[in-house]
Amino acid sequence: MKAGRLVLGIAVLVLAGTAGVSSAAEAGPGSADEAAVRRLLPSVNQAWAEGDATRYAAFHTPDADLIDFRGVHAVGRRQIIGLLQPLFDGPLKGTRVEARIVDLRFLSRRVAIFHTEGRVVPTGANSVQTFVATKTAGRWLIAAFQNTRVQGTGG
């Protein structure tokens, strides 16, 4: 049910972000927007490395969806903090994320989607992540995130 809510939420973001857009050029953001979206990845990764779930969640919208590699679904900053801080204090203490953006595109001037490949170092396996970012009040934040383990890589 929660996964269905995320899919529905992403569909709504896509539809809302593209409503009234007649061409890719009209929807195209500036280079400052692309740079701001690209900064989200190192920002959340730094918060992860510091073990700071509150800072990590601050890069998300107040009602963001986060689905980890196990399928655990956190909705909103409070649940994201509640999910991650015990992990940062326990089994993920001292870890960091190594990831790179492999694809980024803007669905509208206020909605971007990007995919990353990466892993938690030193303990994690290879994963692919999907981020949906939205621009509100001039600031880009993560509205949805899903992490999926890559199958058959042995890592």
Disulfide bonds with the S-S distance in Angstrom:
none
